[in-house]
Amino acid sequence: MSKNSSPSQFIKTFGPVADLEKHLPSDWWRNLFTSLYLKTDGDVVDNPQNTQMEVDALVNVAKLKPTDTILDLCCGQGRHVLELYGRGYTQVLGLDRSRYLIQLAKKRADKLKFKPAFSEGDARKIRLKKNSVDCVVIFGNSFGYFERREDDEAVLNSIKNVLTHKGRLVMDLVNGAWMKENYKPRSWEWIDGNHFVCRERSLSQDTTRLIAREVIVHGEKGVIADQFYAERLYTFDEIKSLLESVGFTDVVLHNEMFALSDRKQDLGLMENRMFLSCVGPEKIKPTTTRALTPPDVLVLLGDPRITDKVKRDGKFNEEDIDTVARLKKGLFDLKEYKFRYLDNHTKLFTSLQQIPKPELVFNLCDEGFRNDATKELHIPALLEMLEIPYTGSPPECLAMCYNKSVVRSIAQSLDIPVPEETYVDSCDQVANLPSIFPALIKPNCGDSSIGITKDAVVYSSEELISYIDQLKTMLPNVPLLIQEYLSGNEYSVAIIGNPGNYTILPILQVDYSNLTESLPKILSYESKWLPDSPYWSQIKYIEANAELWLERQLVDHSTLLFERLGCRDYARFDFRTDKQGRVKLLEVNPNPGWCWDGKLNYMAEFAGKKYSELLDMIISAAQVRLSSSSNRSSISKSMEEASI
C-alpha cells in the first residue's frame, strides 16, 4: 500500500483463506463483471484472431444463414455479436446480466457504426418472443455460474422457449474432466503496467465446481479487489444428459477449443473448453389447454346509465354502445366459457355480494368506479376485499401508472429515457414556467387523452400560458406537465402474460402521414372521442417496420417497466422518438383499452389473431397466473404443515 493512500482507500481483504468455498457469495455473478473483470479475465481472449476463430466454428457448426436470428447469450462486451454483424448477420442480439459490459458493447457498436441489439437480462428469463430465435450461442465459458444446478436447467429451458422449431444451441464450456486434473492452485501475473493479480483455486467440497479467488493489486494504491467466483465442471456425458433432460437432441461434441491469447499467461477456465451443439425440440402447435378453466366469468364494464366526463358530451354514445356489442360478440365466440355481465355501478357492491360468486372477473371497467377515472383502482380493490379473482393489474399498479410523474421517476431509475419535463402544481405561478418550445402540455394524472387537445402543443410563452389557463378551468386542481414535444416516430408495445411467460405482440406505429399539416401530430382527445375530427379519420395504425436494435430496445424497456410497476396479464407501453431518433417513454397503460378498434386489437391483428382470440389471451394469462399462485400457496401450506 502506498504511504500516500488514506485509510478510506484501503480494500478489505481476507488474508490467507483455508476454504475458498466458504467465502464464495451465492450470487457472485451480479457484481463481478466490471472493468476489473476485463483486465483479469475478459481481455485474455479479447483479440480479433480468437474471436474470428470462434465465430468461424459457430457458422460452420450451426450452418448459419444471413437471415437467421441469432442470440448471443451472456455476450459480455459483444465481441462475437460485432463479428457476426460485420459478416452480414444483421439479425443478431446480445444479452448479458452486466450493465457495464452491455454499455461497453453498445459503445463499440457505435464506434463501428453497427446497429446490433444489446440488452441487459437474466439468462434464466429471456425476454424474447417464443419461437423467435434460430440459433442461441453461449461463448466464453459462460454456462454453469449458478450455485444450484437447477438454475442451469432454467437457463436451458429459457433457451428452449425462444428457439424456433428445431433451432440450434451452440456452446463452449470448460472441459470439466480435464480441469479437475489440471487446474492451477496458484498463479500471479502483471495484467498491465500498473496492476497485477494473484489467483487461488480449489475444488468445491463435492468436487462439482471450481472455486477461484483473485486479489487484484495496483502498484501504487495497493489491493483494489479481493473477489471470488466459481463455475460448475461438467463432463461431456453430464452436460449431454442435462441437455437431453430438458428436450434437446443430437448433442454433438465437435472438438476441444483452446484460446488464442495475446497475454499467453494463466488462462484459467478458458484453457481447455468443449465446443458442442444440439438441436431444440420440435415445436408442435399445442392444443388449447388451460391451467384453470372457469365455466363462469363475470365481465365488469363501465356504467352507461350515468355520466362519463371523458366521453363526448359526457355520456355513452352510439360508438360506445357499438363497442360493447362487439365485445359481447367476441366473447360469445369463446364457447368454453359462460359469460355474465355487470355494468350497474349503483348496485355494484351489493350485486357482487348477492349474485353467485364468479370464478373469475374479466375486469374491463377502465372507466373507473362510477365512470370516474380516478377510481379505476377501486374496482380491483373491491374485488380483492371480496376475494374474487380478476384479470389485469392490481390497485397499487393502477395508482402508480395514473400518476405520470411517478412513472417517469421509475423509468429514469431503470435508465429508460424520458422526455425533458417540468412538473407544474396547480398553484404555481406562470412566471416561473420554463420555455421549452415546442412543448406538449398535459395533465399529470389522467388517461384517454383527457386534457390533450389540438392546442396542447405550444410554440411560444403566450400559447403556453393560454393553454395552462384553459386546463385550469377544464381540470381544476390537477397538476400539469410541460414536456418537450417529440416529433419522431411513435410506437406502442403490447405485452400479454406475466413474467416468465410473455407474449409480445407485433409493435404498432402511429401513421400521421395523412394528417392535416396545420394539426400537431399527437394522439389528442379528438382522435379518440370526436368522430367528426380529422384526427379521427386521418390517423392510421400500422405495423412498425423497426430495425432489430430498435425493436429490442422497445421490448426491453416495456418488460422492465411491466415488472417494476407490477403490471399483470396485459399492458401497453407508448414511446416516441425525438429529432435525433432517440426513443423516449410517453406513458404506461396497465389494463389498456380493450375495444375492437383500439391499439391492442390492432397489434393482435398484426399477429393474425381475431378479436375474440385477443380477449381469450388476456383471460388465459390471468388463469395461468392464478393457477400458479394457487399452486405456490398449496406448496407453502404443505411446507408449513410439515414443519408443524
C-alpha positions as CSV (number, residue, x, y, z in Angstrom):
1,M,0.0,0.0,0.0
2,S,1.3,3.4,-0.9
3,K,2.3,5.7,2.0
4,N,0.2,8.4,0.4
5,S,-3.0,6.3,0.5
6,S,-5.6,7.3,3.0
7,P,-7.4,4.7,5.2
8,S,-10.6,5.2,3.2
9,Q,-8.8,3.8,0.2
10,F,-8.0,0.5,1.8
11,I,-9.8,-2.5,0.4
12,K,-10.8,-5.2,2.9
13,T,-9.1,-8.4,2.2
14,F,-9.4,-11.8,3.8
15,G,-5.7,-12.6,4.0
16,P,-4.9,-16.3,3.8
17,V,-8.1,-18.4,3.3
18,A,-8.2,-22.0,4.1
19,D,-11.6,-22.7,2.4
20,L,-12.4,-20.7,-0.7
21,E,-15.9,-22.1,-0.9
22,K,-16.9,-20.6,2.4
23,H,-16.1,-17.1,1.1
24,L,-17.9,-17.5,-2.2
25,P,-21.1,-15.4,-2.5
26,S,-24.0,-17.4,-3.9
27,D,-24.7,-14.6,-6.4
28,W,-21.1,-13.6,-7.2
29,W,-22.0,-13.1,-10.8
30,R,-24.2,-10.0,-10.0
31,N,-21.2,-7.8,-9.3
32,L,-18.1,-9.4,-10.8
33,F,-18.3,-8.3,-14.4
34,T,-16.8,-4.8,-14.4
35,S,-13.8,-3.1,-15.8
36,L,-11.6,-5.2,-13.5
37,Y,-13.1,-8.4,-14.9
38,L,-11.9,-7.3,-18.4
39,K,-8.4,-6.8,-17.0
40,T,-8.1,-10.1,-15.2
41,D,-10.2,-12.4,-17.5
42,G,-12.0,-10.8,-20.4
43,D,-9.1,-9.3,-22.1
44,V,-7.2,-12.6,-22.0
45,V,-9.1,-13.8,-25.1
46,D,-10.4,-10.5,-26.5
47,N,-8.5,-10.3,-29.7
48,P,-9.5,-10.5,-33.4
49,Q,-7.8,-13.8,-34.1
50,N,-9.6,-15.6,-31.2
51,T,-13.0,-14.0,-32.0
52,Q,-12.7,-14.9,-35.7
53,M,-11.8,-18.5,-34.9
54,E,-14.7,-18.9,-32.6
55,V,-17.2,-17.4,-35.0
56,D,-15.9,-19.5,-37.8
57,A,-16.6,-22.6,-35.7
58,L,-20.1,-21.3,-34.9
59,V,-21.0,-20.5,-38.5
60,N,-19.8,-23.9,-39.6
61,V,-21.5,-26.0,-36.9
62,A,-24.8,-24.1,-36.9
63,K,-24.9,-23.7,-40.7
64,L,-26.0,-20.1,-40.2
65,K,-27.8,-18.2,-42.9
66,P,-27.6,-14.4,-43.1
67,T,-31.4,-14.2,-42.4
68,D,-31.1,-16.2,-39.2
69,T,-31.9,-14.6,-35.9
70,I,-29.0,-15.3,-33.5
71,L,-28.9,-14.7,-29.8
72,D,-25.5,-14.4,-28.1
73,L,-26.4,-15.3,-24.5
74,C,-24.0,-13.9,-21.9
75,C,-22.5,-11.8,-24.7
76,G,-20.1,-9.8,-22.5
77,Q,-18.5,-6.9,-24.2
78,G,-20.1,-8.0,-27.5
79,R,-17.1,-9.3,-29.5
80,H,-19.0,-12.2,-31.1
81,V,-22.1,-10.1,-31.8
82,L,-20.0,-7.5,-33.6
83,E,-18.0,-10.0,-35.5
84,L,-21.3,-11.7,-36.7
85,Y,-22.8,-8.3,-37.6
86,G,-19.8,-7.4,-39.6
87,R,-20.1,-10.6,-41.6
88,G,-23.6,-9.7,-42.6
89,Y,-25.7,-11.5,-39.9
90,T,-27.7,-8.4,-39.0
91,Q,-30.4,-10.3,-37.0
92,V,-28.1,-10.8,-34.1
93,L,-28.9,-10.0,-30.5
94,G,-26.6,-9.8,-27.4
95,L,-27.9,-10.4,-23.9
96,D,-25.9,-10.1,-20.7
97,R,-26.5,-9.6,-17.0
98,S,-23.8,-7.0,-16.6
99,R,-24.8,-3.4,-17.3
100,Y,-21.2,-2.4,-17.6
101,L,-20.4,-4.9,-20.3
102,I,-23.6,-4.1,-22.2
103,Q,-22.8,-0.4,-22.2
104,L,-19.3,-1.2,-23.4
105,A,-20.7,-3.4,-26.2
106,K,-23.0,-0.5,-27.3
107,K,-20.1,1.9,-27.4
108,R,-18.1,-0.5,-29.5
109,A,-21.0,-0.9,-31.9
110,D,-21.5,2.9,-32.2
111,K,-17.8,3.3,-33.0
112,L,-18.1,0.8,-35.8
113,K,-21.5,2.3,-36.9
114,F,-23.1,-1.1,-36.4
115,K,-26.6,-1.5,-35.1
116,P,-27.0,-4.9,-33.4
117,A,-29.3,-5.2,-30.4
118,F,-27.8,-5.4,-27.0
119,S,-29.9,-5.9,-23.8
120,E,-29.5,-6.5,-20.1
121,G,-31.2,-9.5,-18.8
122,D,-31.1,-12.8,-16.9
123,A,-30.4,-15.9,-18.9
124,R,-32.9,-17.8,-16.8
125,K,-35.7,-15.5,-18.0
126,I,-35.0,-14.4,-21.6
127,R,-37.4,-11.6,-22.6
128,L,-37.9,-12.6,-26.2
129,K,-40.9,-13.9,-28.1
130,K,-41.4,-17.6,-28.1
131,N,-40.1,-19.4,-31.1
132,S,-38.3,-16.3,-32.4
133,V,-34.6,-17.3,-32.4
134,D,-32.9,-19.7,-34.9
135,C,-29.7,-20.1,-33.0
136,V,-28.6,-19.4,-29.5
137,V,-24.9,-19.3,-28.7
138,I,-23.1,-19.3,-25.3
139,F,-19.5,-18.4,-25.8
140,G,-16.7,-17.6,-23.4
141,N,-17.4,-20.3,-20.9
142,S,-20.5,-18.6,-19.6
143,F,-22.6,-21.6,-18.6
144,G,-22.5,-23.0,-15.1
145,Y,-22.2,-19.9,-12.9
146,F,-25.1,-20.5,-10.6
147,E,-24.9,-22.2,-7.2
148,R,-27.7,-24.6,-8.0
149,R,-27.8,-27.0,-10.9
150,E,-31.5,-26.2,-11.2
151,D,-30.6,-22.7,-12.3
152,D,-28.5,-24.1,-15.2
153,E,-31.6,-26.2,-16.1
154,A,-33.7,-23.0,-16.0
155,V,-31.3,-21.3,-18.5
156,L,-31.7,-24.2,-20.9
157,N,-35.5,-24.2,-20.6
158,S,-35.5,-20.4,-21.3
159,I,-33.4,-21.1,-24.4
160,K,-35.7,-23.8,-25.5
161,N,-38.7,-21.5,-25.1
162,V,-37.3,-18.8,-27.5
163,L,-35.8,-21.2,-30.1
164,T,-37.7,-21.8,-33.3
165,H,-38.7,-25.3,-34.5
166,K,-35.5,-27.4,-34.2
167,G,-33.4,-24.3,-33.6
168,R,-29.8,-24.8,-32.6
169,L,-27.9,-24.2,-29.4
170,V,-24.1,-23.9,-29.7
171,M,-21.9,-23.5,-26.7
172,D,-18.4,-23.8,-25.3
173,L,-17.8,-24.6,-21.7
174,V,-15.0,-25.7,-19.6
175,N,-13.8,-29.3,-20.0
176,G,-14.8,-30.4,-16.5
177,A,-12.9,-33.7,-16.5
178,W,-9.7,-32.1,-17.8
179,M,-9.9,-29.1,-15.4
180,K,-10.3,-31.2,-12.3
181,E,-6.9,-32.8,-13.0
182,N,-5.1,-29.7,-14.4
183,Y,-6.2,-26.5,-12.7
184,K,-3.5,-24.3,-11.3
185,P,-3.9,-23.9,-7.5
186,R,-2.0,-20.6,-7.5
187,S,-0.6,-18.1,-10.0
188,W,0.1,-14.4,-10.5
189,E,0.8,-12.1,-13.3
190,W,1.1,-8.4,-14.3
191,I,-2.0,-7.7,-16.3
192,D,-0.9,-4.2,-17.4
193,G,1.7,-1.6,-16.4
194,N,0.0,-0.8,-13.1
195,H,-1.9,-4.0,-12.0
196,F,-1.1,-7.5,-11.0
197,V,-3.4,-10.3,-9.9
198,C,-2.8,-13.2,-7.5
199,R,-5.1,-16.2,-8.1
200,E,-6.1,-19.1,-5.9
201,R,-8.2,-22.1,-7.0
202,S,-9.7,-25.2,-5.4
203,L,-12.5,-27.7,-6.0
204,S,-15.7,-27.4,-4.0
205,Q,-16.4,-29.9,-1.3
206,D,-18.5,-32.0,-3.7
207,T,-15.9,-31.5,-6.5
208,T,-18.6,-30.3,-8.9
209,R,-17.4,-26.7,-9.1
210,L,-14.0,-24.9,-9.3
211,I,-13.8,-22.0,-6.9
212,A,-11.5,-19.2,-7.8
213,R,-10.2,-16.2,-5.9
214,E,-8.5,-13.1,-7.4
215,V,-6.6,-10.5,-5.4
216,I,-6.0,-7.5,-7.7
217,V,-3.2,-5.1,-6.7
218,H,-2.5,-1.6,-8.0
219,G,1.2,-0.8,-8.0
220,E,0.7,2.4,-6.0
221,K,-2.8,2.1,-4.4
222,G,-2.3,-1.4,-3.1
223,V,-5.1,-4.0,-3.1
224,I,-8.2,-2.8,-5.0
225,A,-10.2,-6.0,-5.1
226,D,-10.5,-9.4,-3.4
227,Q,-13.1,-11.3,-5.3
228,F,-14.4,-14.9,-5.6
229,Y,-16.2,-16.7,-8.4
230,A,-17.0,-20.3,-9.5
231,E,-18.0,-22.5,-12.3
232,R,-19.7,-25.9,-12.5
233,L,-17.4,-28.5,-14.0
234,Y,-19.5,-30.6,-16.4
235,T,-18.1,-33.6,-18.3
236,F,-19.4,-34.1,-21.8
237,D,-21.6,-37.0,-20.6
238,E,-23.0,-34.8,-17.8
239,I,-23.9,-31.8,-20.0
240,K,-25.3,-34.2,-22.6
241,S,-27.6,-35.7,-20.0
242,L,-28.7,-32.3,-18.8
243,L,-29.5,-31.1,-22.3
244,E,-31.4,-34.2,-23.1
245,S,-33.4,-34.0,-19.9
246,V,-34.9,-30.6,-20.9
247,G,-35.7,-31.8,-24.5
248,F,-32.6,-31.1,-26.6
249,T,-31.5,-33.7,-29.1
250,D,-28.5,-34.5,-31.3
251,V,-25.9,-33.4,-28.8
252,V,-22.6,-33.4,-30.5
253,L,-19.1,-32.7,-29.1
254,H,-17.2,-31.2,-32.1
255,N,-13.8,-30.6,-30.6
256,E,-11.9,-29.1,-27.8
257,M,-11.5,-25.3,-28.0
258,F,-8.2,-23.7,-27.0
259,A,-8.0,-19.9,-26.5
260,L,-5.6,-17.8,-28.7
261,S,-4.4,-15.3,-26.1
262,D,-2.1,-12.3,-26.6
263,R,-1.1,-12.4,-23.0
264,K,-0.1,-16.1,-23.0
265,Q,-0.5,-16.2,-19.2
266,D,-2.8,-18.1,-16.9
267,L,-5.9,-18.8,-19.0
268,G,-7.8,-20.3,-16.1
269,L,-11.2,-21.8,-17.0
270,M,-10.7,-20.8,-20.6
271,E,-7.7,-23.0,-21.1
272,N,-9.5,-26.1,-22.3
273,R,-13.1,-26.0,-23.4
274,M,-15.6,-28.3,-25.0
275,F,-17.3,-27.0,-28.2
276,L,-20.7,-28.6,-28.7
277,S,-24.0,-28.2,-30.4
278,C,-27.5,-29.6,-30.0
279,V,-30.9,-29.2,-31.6
280,G,-34.0,-27.8,-29.8
281,P,-37.2,-29.9,-29.6
282,E,-39.9,-29.9,-32.3
283,K,-42.4,-27.1,-31.8
284,I,-45.8,-28.7,-32.3
285,K,-48.7,-26.3,-32.2
286,P,-50.3,-27.0,-28.8
287,T,-53.9,-27.8,-28.3
288,T,-55.8,-25.3,-26.2
289,T,-55.2,-26.3,-22.6
290,R,-55.8,-24.2,-19.5
291,A,-54.3,-24.4,-16.0
292,L,-57.8,-23.5,-14.8
293,T,-60.9,-23.2,-16.9
294,P,-63.7,-21.3,-15.1
295,P,-67.1,-22.1,-16.6
296,D,-68.4,-18.9,-15.2
297,V,-66.8,-15.5,-16.0
298,L,-68.3,-12.2,-14.9
299,V,-67.5,-9.2,-17.1
300,L,-67.3,-5.8,-15.4
301,L,-68.0,-2.8,-17.6
302,G,-68.5,1.0,-17.2
303,D,-72.0,2.1,-16.4
304,P,-73.9,3.5,-19.4
305,R,-76.6,4.9,-17.2
306,I,-74.5,7.7,-15.6
307,T,-72.3,10.5,-16.9
308,D,-68.8,9.9,-18.1
309,K,-66.8,13.1,-18.2
310,V,-64.2,11.6,-20.6
311,K,-66.7,10.7,-23.3
312,R,-68.1,13.0,-25.9
313,D,-70.8,15.2,-24.4
314,G,-70.2,13.4,-21.0
315,K,-72.2,10.3,-21.8
316,F,-72.1,6.9,-23.5
317,N,-72.7,7.5,-27.3
318,E,-73.6,5.3,-30.2
319,E,-70.0,4.3,-30.8
320,D,-69.6,3.2,-27.1
321,I,-72.8,1.1,-27.3
322,D,-71.4,-0.5,-30.5
323,T,-68.1,-1.2,-28.8
324,V,-69.8,-3.1,-26.0
325,A,-71.9,-5.0,-28.6
326,R,-68.7,-6.1,-30.5
327,L,-67.1,-7.1,-27.2
328,K,-70.1,-9.4,-26.3
329,K,-70.0,-10.9,-29.8
330,G,-66.2,-11.6,-29.5
331,L,-66.8,-13.2,-26.1
332,F,-69.7,-15.2,-27.4
333,D,-67.3,-16.9,-29.8
334,L,-65.4,-18.3,-26.8
335,K,-67.6,-21.4,-26.3
336,E,-65.6,-22.8,-23.4
337,Y,-66.9,-20.0,-21.1
338,K,-70.2,-18.9,-19.7
339,F,-70.2,-15.1,-19.5
340,R,-72.3,-12.8,-17.4
341,Y,-72.2,-9.0,-17.5
342,L,-72.4,-6.4,-14.8
343,D,-72.4,-2.6,-15.5
344,N,-74.7,-1.1,-12.8
345,H,-72.3,0.7,-10.5
346,T,-75.0,2.0,-8.2
347,K,-75.6,-1.6,-7.1
348,L,-72.1,-2.9,-7.8
349,F,-71.1,-3.7,-4.2
350,T,-74.4,-5.4,-3.2
351,S,-74.6,-7.2,-6.6
352,L,-71.1,-8.8,-6.1
353,Q,-72.1,-9.9,-2.7
354,Q,-75.5,-11.3,-3.6
355,I,-75.0,-12.9,-7.1
356,P,-73.4,-16.4,-7.3
357,K,-69.7,-15.8,-6.8
358,P,-67.9,-15.9,-10.2
359,E,-64.8,-18.0,-10.6
360,L,-63.2,-15.1,-12.5
361,V,-64.0,-11.4,-13.1
362,F,-62.9,-10.1,-16.5
363,N,-62.3,-6.5,-15.4
364,L,-62.9,-4.2,-18.3
365,C,-64.1,-1.3,-16.2
366,D,-61.3,1.0,-17.3
367,E,-63.7,4.0,-16.9
368,G,-63.3,3.5,-13.2
369,F,-65.9,3.1,-10.5
370,R,-69.0,5.2,-11.3
371,N,-67.2,6.2,-14.6
372,D,-64.6,8.2,-12.6
373,A,-61.1,7.5,-14.0
374,T,-59.5,8.5,-10.7
375,K,-61.3,5.5,-9.2
376,E,-60.2,2.8,-11.6
377,L,-58.2,1.2,-8.8
378,H,-61.3,1.0,-6.7
379,I,-62.7,-1.9,-8.8
380,P,-59.8,-4.3,-8.2
381,A,-59.6,-3.2,-4.6
382,L,-63.2,-4.1,-4.1
383,L,-62.7,-7.5,-5.8
384,E,-59.8,-8.2,-3.5
385,M,-61.8,-7.4,-0.4
386,L,-64.4,-9.8,-1.6
387,E,-61.7,-12.4,-2.5
388,I,-62.8,-12.6,-6.1
389,P,-60.0,-13.3,-8.6
390,Y,-59.9,-10.9,-11.6
391,T,-57.9,-10.1,-14.7
392,G,-55.5,-7.3,-15.0
393,S,-53.4,-5.1,-12.8
394,P,-53.8,-4.7,-9.0
395,P,-54.8,-1.4,-7.3
396,E,-51.2,-0.3,-6.4
397,C,-50.1,-0.7,-10.1
398,L,-53.1,1.3,-11.4
399,A,-52.4,4.1,-8.8
400,M,-48.7,4.4,-9.8
401,C,-49.4,4.4,-13.5
402,Y,-52.2,7.0,-13.2
403,N,-49.5,9.5,-12.0
404,K,-47.3,10.2,-15.0
405,S,-44.5,11.9,-12.9
406,V,-44.2,8.7,-10.7
407,V,-43.9,6.5,-13.8
408,R,-41.3,9.0,-15.2
409,S,-39.2,8.7,-12.0
410,I,-39.4,4.9,-12.0
411,A,-38.4,4.8,-15.7
412,Q,-35.4,7.0,-15.0
413,S,-34.3,4.7,-12.2
414,L,-34.3,1.9,-14.9
415,D,-32.2,4.1,-17.3
416,I,-35.2,4.3,-19.6
417,P,-35.1,7.6,-21.5
418,V,-38.0,10.0,-20.9
419,P,-38.8,13.5,-22.3
420,E,-37.5,16.6,-20.7
421,E,-40.3,17.7,-18.4
422,T,-41.4,20.2,-15.8
423,Y,-44.0,19.4,-13.2
424,V,-46.3,22.4,-12.5
425,D,-48.6,22.3,-9.5
426,S,-52.0,24.0,-9.9
427,C,-50.9,26.8,-7.6
428,D,-47.6,27.5,-9.3
429,Q,-47.1,31.0,-10.8
430,V,-46.8,31.0,-14.6
431,A,-43.9,33.5,-14.3
432,N,-41.7,30.6,-13.2
433,L,-42.6,28.3,-16.1
434,P,-39.9,27.1,-18.4
435,S,-39.6,27.9,-22.0
436,I,-39.2,24.6,-23.8
437,F,-40.6,25.0,-27.3
438,P,-42.3,23.4,-29.0
439,A,-43.8,21.9,-25.8
440,L,-46.6,19.5,-25.1
441,I,-48.8,20.3,-22.1
442,K,-50.9,17.6,-20.5
443,P,-52.4,16.6,-17.1
444,N,-50.1,14.8,-14.8
445,C,-52.9,12.4,-13.8
446,G,-55.4,11.0,-16.3
447,D,-55.9,8.8,-19.3
448,S,-57.8,8.6,-22.5
449,S,-56.0,11.8,-23.6
450,I,-58.3,13.9,-21.5
451,G,-56.8,17.5,-21.5
452,I,-54.7,16.8,-24.5
453,T,-56.3,18.6,-27.5
454,K,-55.0,20.0,-30.8
455,D,-54.0,23.1,-28.8
456,A,-51.8,21.2,-26.4
457,V,-48.7,21.6,-28.5
458,V,-47.5,25.2,-27.9
459,Y,-44.8,27.2,-29.7
460,S,-44.5,30.4,-27.5
461,S,-44.8,31.6,-24.0
462,E,-48.2,33.2,-24.9
463,E,-49.6,29.9,-26.2
464,L,-48.2,28.1,-23.1
465,I,-49.9,30.4,-20.6
466,S,-53.1,30.4,-22.6
467,Y,-53.4,26.6,-22.7
468,I,-52.5,26.3,-19.0
469,D,-55.3,28.7,-18.2
470,Q,-57.7,26.5,-20.3
471,L,-56.6,23.4,-18.4
472,K,-57.0,25.0,-15.0
473,T,-60.6,25.7,-16.0
474,M,-61.2,22.3,-17.6
475,L,-59.3,20.3,-14.9
476,P,-59.2,22.3,-11.7
477,N,-56.6,21.4,-9.1
478,V,-54.9,18.9,-11.4
479,P,-51.1,19.3,-11.7
480,L,-49.7,19.7,-15.2
481,L,-46.6,18.5,-17.1
482,I,-44.8,20.7,-19.6
483,Q,-42.9,18.3,-21.8
484,E,-40.6,18.5,-24.8
485,Y,-42.7,17.8,-27.9
486,L,-41.3,14.6,-29.5
487,S,-41.8,14.8,-33.3
488,G,-40.4,11.4,-34.3
489,N,-42.0,8.0,-34.9
490,E,-44.5,6.9,-32.2
491,Y,-44.6,3.3,-31.2
492,S,-46.7,1.1,-28.9
493,V,-45.6,-2.3,-27.4
494,A,-48.2,-4.7,-26.0
495,I,-47.3,-7.5,-23.5
496,I,-49.8,-10.2,-22.7
497,G,-48.9,-12.7,-20.0
498,N,-46.7,-12.4,-16.9
499,P,-43.0,-12.7,-16.1
500,G,-41.6,-15.9,-17.4
501,N,-44.5,-16.3,-19.9
502,Y,-44.7,-13.2,-22.0
503,T,-46.3,-12.8,-25.5
504,I,-45.1,-9.7,-27.2
505,L,-47.5,-8.6,-30.0
506,P,-46.1,-7.0,-33.1
507,I,-45.1,-3.4,-32.4
508,L,-47.5,-0.7,-33.6
509,Q,-46.5,2.6,-35.2
510,V,-48.8,5.6,-35.4
511,D,-49.1,6.8,-39.0
512,Y,-49.6,10.6,-39.1
513,S,-48.7,11.0,-42.8
514,N,-52.3,11.8,-43.8
515,L,-52.9,14.3,-41.0
516,T,-53.6,17.9,-42.0
517,E,-50.4,19.8,-41.8
518,S,-51.8,22.5,-39.6
519,L,-52.5,20.0,-36.8
520,P,-49.8,18.8,-34.4
521,K,-49.0,15.1,-34.8
522,I,-50.3,13.8,-31.5
523,L,-53.0,11.3,-30.3
524,S,-55.2,14.0,-29.0
525,Y,-58.6,13.8,-27.3
526,E,-60.2,14.4,-30.7
527,S,-58.6,11.3,-32.1
528,K,-60.3,9.1,-29.6
529,W,-63.6,10.7,-28.9
530,L,-64.7,13.0,-31.7
531,P,-65.7,11.2,-34.9
532,D,-66.0,14.4,-36.9
533,S,-62.5,15.5,-36.2
534,P,-59.8,15.0,-38.9
535,Y,-57.7,13.3,-36.1
536,W,-60.3,10.5,-36.0
537,S,-60.3,9.8,-39.7
538,Q,-56.8,10.7,-40.8
539,I,-54.6,8.9,-38.2
540,K,-53.8,5.3,-39.0
541,Y,-52.2,2.5,-37.1
542,I,-49.7,0.3,-38.9
543,E,-47.3,-2.5,-38.0
544,A,-43.9,-1.0,-37.3
545,N,-41.0,-1.8,-39.6
546,A,-38.4,-1.0,-37.0
547,E,-34.8,-2.2,-37.1
548,L,-34.0,-5.1,-34.8
549,W,-32.0,-3.0,-32.4
550,L,-34.9,-0.5,-32.0
551,E,-37.4,-3.3,-31.6
552,R,-35.2,-4.9,-28.9
553,Q,-34.9,-1.5,-27.1
554,L,-38.7,-1.0,-27.1
555,V,-39.4,-4.5,-25.8
556,D,-36.6,-4.3,-23.2
557,H,-38.0,-1.0,-21.8
558,S,-41.5,-2.4,-21.8
559,T,-40.7,-5.7,-20.0
560,L,-38.6,-3.9,-17.3
561,L,-41.5,-1.4,-16.7
562,F,-44.1,-4.2,-16.7
563,E,-42.2,-6.0,-13.9
564,R,-41.1,-2.9,-11.9
565,L,-44.6,-1.4,-11.9
566,G,-46.3,-4.7,-11.0
567,C,-48.5,-5.0,-14.2
568,R,-50.4,-8.2,-14.6
569,D,-51.8,-10.2,-17.6
570,Y,-51.6,-7.4,-20.2
571,A,-50.3,-3.8,-20.6
572,R,-49.4,-1.3,-23.3
573,F,-46.3,0.9,-23.4
574,D,-46.1,4.0,-25.6
575,F,-42.9,5.6,-26.9
576,R,-41.8,8.3,-29.3
577,T,-38.5,9.3,-30.8
578,D,-37.0,12.7,-30.7
579,K,-35.5,14.5,-33.7
580,Q,-32.3,12.5,-33.2
581,G,-34.1,9.2,-33.3
582,R,-33.7,8.5,-29.5
583,V,-36.6,6.5,-28.1
584,K,-38.3,8.1,-25.0
585,L,-41.2,6.8,-22.9
586,L,-44.6,8.5,-23.2
587,E,-46.7,6.5,-20.8
588,V,-47.6,3.1,-19.4
589,N,-51.1,1.7,-19.7
590,P,-52.0,-1.1,-17.4
591,N,-55.4,-2.5,-18.3
592,P,-55.2,-0.7,-21.6
593,G,-58.2,-0.1,-23.9
594,W,-59.7,-3.4,-24.9
595,C,-62.1,-2.1,-27.6
596,W,-62.2,-3.7,-31.1
597,D,-60.7,-0.5,-32.7
598,G,-58.0,0.2,-30.1
599,K,-54.3,-0.2,-30.4
600,L,-54.2,-3.5,-28.5
601,N,-56.5,-5.2,-31.1
602,Y,-54.7,-3.7,-34.0
603,M,-51.5,-5.3,-32.7
604,A,-53.3,-8.6,-32.3
605,E,-54.5,-8.3,-35.9
606,F,-50.8,-7.8,-37.0
607,A,-50.2,-11.2,-35.4
608,G,-53.0,-12.7,-37.3
609,K,-55.4,-13.0,-34.4
610,K,-59.1,-12.3,-34.2
611,Y,-60.6,-10.0,-31.6
612,S,-62.0,-13.0,-29.8
613,E,-58.6,-14.6,-29.6
614,L,-57.1,-11.4,-28.1
615,L,-59.8,-11.5,-25.4
616,D,-59.1,-15.2,-24.8
617,M,-55.3,-14.5,-24.5
618,I,-56.0,-12.0,-21.7
619,I,-58.3,-14.4,-19.8
620,S,-55.8,-17.2,-20.3
621,A,-52.9,-15.1,-18.9
622,A,-54.9,-14.5,-15.8
623,Q,-55.9,-18.1,-15.4
624,V,-52.3,-19.3,-15.7
625,R,-51.2,-16.6,-13.1
626,L,-53.9,-17.5,-10.7
627,S,-53.2,-21.2,-11.1
628,S,-49.5,-20.7,-10.4
629,S,-50.3,-18.6,-7.4
630,S,-52.7,-21.3,-6.2
631,N,-50.0,-24.0,-6.6
632,R,-47.4,-21.9,-4.7
633,S,-49.9,-21.3,-1.9
634,S,-50.6,-25.0,-1.7
635,I,-46.9,-25.8,-1.6
636,S,-46.3,-23.2,1.1
637,K,-49.2,-24.5,3.2
638,S,-47.9,-28.1,2.9
639,M,-44.4,-27.0,4.0
640,E,-45.9,-25.2,7.0
641,E,-47.9,-28.2,8.0
642,A,-44.8,-30.4,7.6
643,S,-42.8,-28.1,9.8
644,I,-45.5,-28.2,12.4
